[in-house]
Amino acid sequence: MSGLPLTHLLGEANKGFYKFWNSSMRAELRSLPRLSASVRELLIGALDYAKQRGQFGKKLVDFQITQHKLADMATKLEMARLLTYKAAWNYDLKRIDPKLTSMAKMFAGRTSRGGGG
């Protein structure tokens, strides 16, 4: 143990990386609901705007292209939520999957910035 006194040891010897990794995954999972909430707020805002704003004598929400865009936003929101739920569920079952957690974080983050998968 390279001269480290046992009184300074936190947890098990040679297990520090795994403790750090586990807490890192937990922190990432905690940030995901905020991203999904911001996507939801964007969708609500876009829908409200489309219902109020008119063009050519019709509300924007009545145009098929607007409906498609809103449906696409709603689909991306649901996908971000489902990835988050699946990553959290696996974490709860002690099946920590960094790939799934990273995918959820990437997708929710991109979607919250107006991009998405």
C-alpha positions as CSV (number, residue, x, y, z in Angstrom):
1,M,0.0,0.0,0.0
2,S,3.0,2.3,-0.6
3,G,3.5,3.6,2.9
4,L,-0.1,4.8,3.6
5,P,-0.9,4.3,7.3
6,L,-4.0,2.2,7.7
7,T,-5.6,4.9,9.8
8,H,-5.7,7.1,6.7
9,L,-7.5,4.5,4.6
10,L,-11.1,5.3,3.6
11,G,-13.0,2.2,2.6
12,E,-11.3,-0.9,1.2
13,A,-7.8,-0.9,-0.1
14,N,-7.6,-0.7,-3.9
15,K,-11.3,0.1,-4.3
16,G,-11.1,3.9,-4.5
17,F,-11.6,4.1,-8.2
18,Y,-14.8,2.1,-8.0
19,K,-16.2,4.3,-5.2
20,F,-15.4,7.4,-7.3
21,W,-16.9,5.8,-10.4
22,N,-20.1,4.9,-8.6
23,S,-20.6,8.4,-7.2
24,S,-19.9,9.8,-10.6
25,M,-22.6,7.7,-12.2
26,R,-25.0,8.7,-9.4
27,A,-24.2,12.4,-9.9
28,E,-24.9,12.1,-13.7
29,L,-28.2,10.3,-13.0
30,R,-29.2,13.2,-10.7
31,S,-28.6,15.8,-13.4
32,L,-30.8,14.0,-16.0
33,P,-34.3,14.9,-14.7
34,R,-33.3,18.6,-14.9
35,L,-32.5,18.2,-18.5
36,S,-35.8,16.5,-19.2
37,A,-37.6,19.2,-17.4
38,S,-35.9,21.9,-19.5
39,V,-37.0,20.0,-22.7
40,R,-40.5,19.8,-21.3
41,E,-40.5,23.6,-20.7
42,L,-39.3,24.2,-24.3
43,L,-42.1,22.1,-25.7
44,I,-44.7,23.8,-23.6
45,G,-43.3,27.2,-24.7
46,A,-43.3,26.2,-28.3
47,L,-46.9,24.9,-28.1
48,D,-48.1,28.1,-26.4
49,Y,-46.4,30.2,-29.0
50,A,-47.9,28.2,-31.9
51,K,-51.3,28.5,-30.4
52,Q,-51.1,32.3,-30.0
53,R,-49.2,33.3,-33.2
54,G,-51.0,33.5,-36.5
55,Q,-49.9,33.6,-40.1
56,F,-52.0,33.8,-43.2
57,G,-55.2,33.9,-41.2
58,K,-54.5,30.7,-39.3
59,K,-52.8,29.9,-36.0
60,L,-49.3,28.3,-36.4
61,V,-50.5,25.2,-34.5
62,D,-53.0,24.6,-37.4
63,F,-50.2,24.1,-39.9
64,Q,-49.1,20.6,-40.5
65,I,-45.4,21.5,-40.5
66,T,-45.8,23.0,-37.0
67,Q,-47.7,19.9,-35.9
68,H,-44.8,17.7,-37.1
69,K,-42.2,19.8,-35.4
70,L,-44.2,19.7,-32.1
71,A,-44.6,15.9,-32.4
72,D,-40.9,15.6,-33.0
73,M,-40.1,17.6,-29.9
74,A,-42.6,15.5,-27.8
75,T,-41.0,12.3,-29.1
76,K,-37.5,13.5,-28.2
77,L,-38.7,14.5,-24.8
78,E,-40.2,11.0,-24.2
79,M,-37.0,9.3,-25.5
80,A,-34.9,11.4,-23.1
81,R,-37.2,10.5,-20.2
82,L,-37.1,6.8,-21.1
83,L,-33.4,6.7,-21.3
84,T,-33.2,8.4,-18.0
85,Y,-35.6,6.0,-16.4
86,K,-33.8,3.0,-17.7
87,A,-30.4,4.2,-16.6
88,A,-31.8,5.0,-13.1
89,W,-33.6,1.6,-12.9
90,N,-30.4,-0.2,-13.8
91,Y,-28.5,1.8,-11.2
92,D,-31.1,0.9,-8.6
93,L,-30.7,-2.8,-9.5
94,K,-26.9,-2.4,-9.0
95,R,-26.4,-2.9,-12.8
96,I,-24.6,0.3,-13.3
97,D,-24.3,0.9,-17.0
98,P,-22.1,3.9,-17.8
99,K,-22.9,3.6,-21.5
100,L,-26.6,3.9,-20.9
101,T,-26.1,6.7,-18.4
102,S,-23.9,8.5,-20.9
103,M,-26.4,8.0,-23.7
104,A,-29.2,9.4,-21.6
105,K,-27.1,12.4,-20.6
106,M,-26.0,13.1,-24.2
107,F,-29.5,12.7,-25.7
108,A,-31.2,14.8,-23.0
109,G,-28.5,17.5,-23.2
110,R,-28.7,17.8,-27.0
111,T,-32.4,17.8,-26.9
112,S,-32.5,20.5,-24.3
113,R,-30.4,22.7,-26.6
114,G,-32.8,22.2,-29.5
115,G,-30.9,19.3,-31.2
116,G,-31.6,15.7,-30.3
117,G,-30.9,12.3,-31.6
